[in-house]
Amino acid sequence: MHCVGVDLAWGQRNPTGVAVLDGDGVLLHVSAAGDDDDVLARIAPYVGGPCVVAVDAPLVVTNPTGTRPCETALNRDFRRYDAGAHPANTGLAWFADGGRGARLCRALNLDLDPRSSSARRALEVYPHAAAVALFGLGRTLKYKQKQGRDMALLRSELLRLVEFIEELPDLSLDHPDWRRLTTSVADATRKSELRRAEDPIDAVLCAYVARFFLTRPGDVTIYGEPATGCIVTPTPRST
C-alpha cells in the first residue's frame, strides 16, 4: 500500500508538490511537478496497485454557488485556528468542470468515498487543518506568502513545519531529496526559494495524513458526504 500526497496547484503553470510513503511510513519520493501529465508520471510507479492518494484540493464540487457542506462543517472546528477552508463551487472558473483534482482522480480511477472499502481511494485533505490537529497548534503556521509577512517570518514558520513533520511518529524521512528540501529552506535568502520548497513539504504532510487515515481511523474526522464532497483530517484535540 502506497500513501501519496499531492499538494495541487489550482493552475497547471504553478508547481504541485508530490510525495509518496510506503506502508511503513518510509519516504520514497518527494518533488515538485508541473502539469497534469507530469503529476501523473511522477506518481505512476506507486499507484498501479493499492493506494491512498491524499490531495490538497477539492475533489467533488457540485454546488453552483456558496460553500460545500464539508467546508461548512470543517470550518466549525477549524476556523478558530485560522484554518477554515475556502469555498469551492462551480461558479468559480477553477471548478466549472469539477476541478483539477477531480480530473486527476478520474485519470487514476480512484474511489472518492473515504468510507468505502476500495483498495484505491482518494482523499481530499487540507494541510493547515491537519497541522493544527497533529501538532496541537493554537493557530496555523504562517509560512504562506501574504501581504505583511516578511522573509524572516516565512522562513522561520516553514522551518517550524519541517521540525514538526520530522517529529511525527512512524515516519522515516531519510531521503536525499528531503534533505535537499530542508537545507534549501534553512539557506533561503529569497521568498521565491521558500515558495519552491513549500509545496513538496506540504505534500509530505498530505501523504502522512493518508497513512494516518489508514492506521488510526478512530482519530480521523470525515466532514461531508461523497455526493457533495468530503474533507478528511486528523481530529482536532479540542473537539
Phi and psi in degrees as a GROMACS rama.xvg file:
@    title "Ramachandran Plot"
@    xaxis  label "Phi"
@    yaxis  label "Psi"
@TYPE xy
-104.257  142.125  HIS-2
-111.427  115.07  CYS-3
-109.661  135.531  VAL-4
-114.306  132.002  GLY-5
-129.034  109.097  VAL-6
-91.1454  90.3882  ASP-7
-84.1257  124.483  LEU-8
-72.0162  144.826  ALA-9
-67.7939  -38.4939  TRP-10
-103.295  159.496  GLY-11
-83.1625  -5.66178  GLN-12
-88.076  -21.2378  ARG-13
-90.2659  154.092  ASN-14
-70.8558  143.743  PRO-15
-112.874  129.045  THR-16
-79.5467  139.88  GLY-17
-133.708  134.06  VAL-18
-146.313  150.939  ALA-19
-137.43  132.271  VAL-20
-113.847  148.016  LEU-21
-85.5793  -176.596  ASP-22
-64.1148  -19.6141  GLY-23
-95.3736  2.81431  ASP-24
85.6983  17.9858  GLY-25
-88.5294  128.634  VAL-26
-70.3213  122.957  LEU-27
-103.467  -27.9296  LEU-28
-157.252  139.659  HIS-29
-151.284  132.135  VAL-30
-165.307  176.309  SER-31
-111.185  128.81  ALA-32
-108.352  171.159  ALA-33
-107.396  -110.103  GLY-34
-77.8122  -177.446  ASP-35
-57.5558  -43.6897  ASP-36
-60.6581  -37.996  ASP-37
-68.1903  -43.2885  ASP-38
-58.4567  -48.3611  VAL-39
-63.6978  -37.998  LEU-40
-66.3797  -38.092  ALA-41
-70.4135  -33.2199  ARG-42
-95.1113  -7.52354  ILE-43
-52.4352  -41.2742  ALA-44
-64.2653  -12.4714  PRO-45
-115.452  -4.64806  TYR-46
-120.039  18.9788  VAL-47
-76.9749  -23.2359  GLY-48
-122.07  -149.061  GLY-49
-58.098  134.63  PRO-50
-163.009  156.326  CYS-51
-125.266  121.889  VAL-52
-109.069  113.26  VAL-53
-97.8511  118.443  ALA-54
-115.786  127.227  VAL-55
-86.1883  77.3154  ASP-56
-176.328  151.015  ALA-57
-61.6991  135.723  PRO-58
-108.506  -26.6455  LEU-59
-129.881  113.918  VAL-60
-131.856  110.182  VAL-61
-120.96  -18.0861  THR-62
-76.4157  132.928  ASN-63
-73.0984  -24.3689  PRO-64
-143.944  171.835  THR-65
72.5192  -153.198  GLY-66
-112.053  141.261  THR-67
-70.4204  150.076  ARG-68
-55.7335  -36.2777  PRO-69
-65.1567  -35.0606  CYS-70
-68.8903  -42.2579  GLU-71
-60.2299  -43.6758  THR-72
-67.573  -45.7477  ALA-73
-61.3564  -40.1454  LEU-74
-63.3168  -29.2801  ASN-75
-61.2937  -34.7956  ARG-76
-89.832  -29.4898  ASP-77
-114.718  -11.7152  PHE-78
-62.332  -32.2299  ARG-79
-62.6828  -18.6515  ARG-80
-100.976  11.8902  TYR-81
65.004  25.4165  ASP-82
-117.262  29.4734  ALA-83
-71.714  149.991  GLY-84
-84.7253  146.679  ALA-85
-76.3079  148.585  HIS-86
-71.3524  142.484  PRO-87
-122.916  133.577  ALA-88
-155.418  161.773  ASN-89
-72.7229  -7.53221  THR-90
-74.2524  -15.1952  GLY-91
-88.3813  138.732  LEU-92
-56.4431  -36.1813  ALA-93
-61.4141  -28.0906  TRP-94
-118.853  15.3988  PHE-95
-59.8078  -33.6  ALA-96
-104.512  15.3532  ASP-97
103.599  -24.1876  GLY-98
106.624  161.832  GLY-99
-65.4852  -39.0106  ARG-100
-60.3049  -41.8173  GLY-101
-63.279  -40.4179  ALA-102
-62.7221  -43.9949  ARG-103
-64.0698  -41.2304  LEU-104
-66.7631  -34.9893  CYS-105
-65.089  -41.3911  ARG-106
-62.9422  -31.162  ALA-107
-92.1318  -4.95742  LEU-108
56.4825  52.5765  ASN-109
-100.456  144.345  LEU-110
-77.1291  127.916  ASP-111
-92.8695  3.07372  LEU-112
-94.8788  108.543  ASP-113
-64.7892  -19.0771  PRO-114
-88.9392  -2.59033  ARG-115
-74.3383  168.559  SER-116
-98.936  11.0826  SER-117
-60.1593  146.521  SER-118
-82.3053  -4.8812  ALA-119
-134.155  99.2289  ARG-120
-125.51  156.026  ARG-121
-115.827  141.792  ALA-122
-121.062  134.709  LEU-123
-84.6092  124.491  GLU-124
-128.946  168.737  VAL-125
-140.581  103.756  TYR-126
-55.6239  -37.9698  PRO-127
-60.7751  -46.4423  HIS-128
-65.5799  -41.4736  ALA-129
-61.5003  -41.2212  ALA-130
-64.045  -42.6904  ALA-131
-58.4439  -46.3662  VAL-132
-70.5493  -45.2803  ALA-133
-71.052  -37.39  LEU-134
-102.885  0.77338  PHE-135
64.5194  38.519  GLY-136
-78.4809  146.784  LEU-137
-84.0766  -23.0433  GLY-138
-147.416  158.021  ARG-139
-64.1309  153.773  THR-140
-73.3096  137.61  LEU-141
-98.679  60.0837  LYS-142
-100.071  -2.8951  TYR-143
-83.6739  137.533  LYS-144
-67.4452  119.303  GLN-145
-144.061  159.775  LYS-146
-57.8305  133.588  GLN-147
93.2225  -6.41749  GLY-148
-99.3458  118.002  ARG-149
-89.2299  174.994  ASP-150
-59.2424  -43.3807  MET-151
-61.6521  -42.58  ALA-152
-66.4594  -46.8815  LEU-153
-60.0926  -43.8881  LEU-154
-67.45  -43.3733  ARG-155
-65.8002  -37.1339  SER-156
-71.8909  -37.054  GLU-157
-68.8711  -35.6237  LEU-158
-66.1141  -34.7649  LEU-159
-63.2465  -42.1949  ARG-160
-61.1947  -45.0845  LEU-161
-57.2653  -45.3836  VAL-162
-62.3515  -43.6317  GLU-163
-62.0802  -45.0219  PHE-164
-61.7349  -42.6138  ILE-165
-67.3305  -18.2503  GLU-166
-92.749  -2.22698  GLU-167
-64.9501  140.764  LEU-168
-72.0421  153.796  PRO-169
57.6471  36.907  ASP-170
-135.042  123.496  LEU-171
-114.154  116.462  SER-172
-112.216  28.2763  LEU-173
-79.41  74.3119  ASP-174
-137.228  136.078  HIS-175
-60.984  -33.2926  PRO-176
-71.4987  -32.5389  ASP-177
-66.6004  -42.6853  TRP-178
-62.3583  -39.3889  ARG-179
-65.0888  -40.1978  ARG-180
-60.1357  -51.9627  LEU-181
-67.1714  -34.7126  THR-182
-65.5229  -38.4378  THR-183
-64.0281  -32.4823  SER-184
-70.3477  -47.2963  VAL-185
-61.2999  -34.6162  ALA-186
-94.1106  -0.862547  ASP-187
-63.8724  139.918  ALA-188
-120.905  -5.2294  THR-189
-131.147  148.925  ARG-190
-61.9243  -33.1185  LYS-191
-61.9753  -32.7423  SER-192
-68.5486  -39.3348  GLU-193
-66.0988  -39.5102  LEU-194
-61.3593  -38.2604  ARG-195
-67.5549  -29.7269  ARG-196
-86.157  -24.5748  ALA-197
-62.0875  -44.405  GLU-198
-67.7961  -46.6265  ASP-199
-62.1118  -35.0848  PRO-200
-64.7709  -44.7228  ILE-201
-60.4766  -36.1055  ASP-202
-63.5594  -36.7534  ALA-203
-62.341  -41.576  VAL-204
-63.4328  -40.4231  LEU-205
-60.246  -44.7077  CYS-206
-62.3028  -37.9006  ALA-207
-64.97  -38.6667  TYR-208
-62.3412  -37.8326  VAL-209
-60.1489  -44.4619  ALA-210
-69.2863  -39.5467  ARG-211
-58.0844  -42.0682  PHE-212
-59.2134  -39.4704  PHE-213
-75.537  -40.4549  LEU-214
-93.8506  -20.4341  THR-215
-133.931  58.7314  ARG-216
-59.9965  -26.3871  PRO-217
-72.931  -12.8372  GLY-218
-107.754  19.0989  ASP-219
-117.185  142.362  VAL-220
-113.388  133.244  THR-221
-108.516  113.836  ILE-222
-93.6968  130.203  TYR-223
93.4949  -171.885  GLY-224
-133.009  153.42  GLU-225
-55.3519  -35.2071  PRO-226
-66.8882  -29.2271  ALA-227
-118.094  -0.924612  THR-228
112.873  137.838  GLY-229
-122.108  144.918  CYS-230
-119.757  130.711  ILE-231
-111.465  130.876  VAL-232
-151.736  150.649  THR-233
-52.7403  141.871  PRO-234
-70.2003  128.006  THR-235
-61.6289  146.422  PRO-236
-68.0872  -23.0632  ARG-237
-91.3188  -0.774922  SER-238
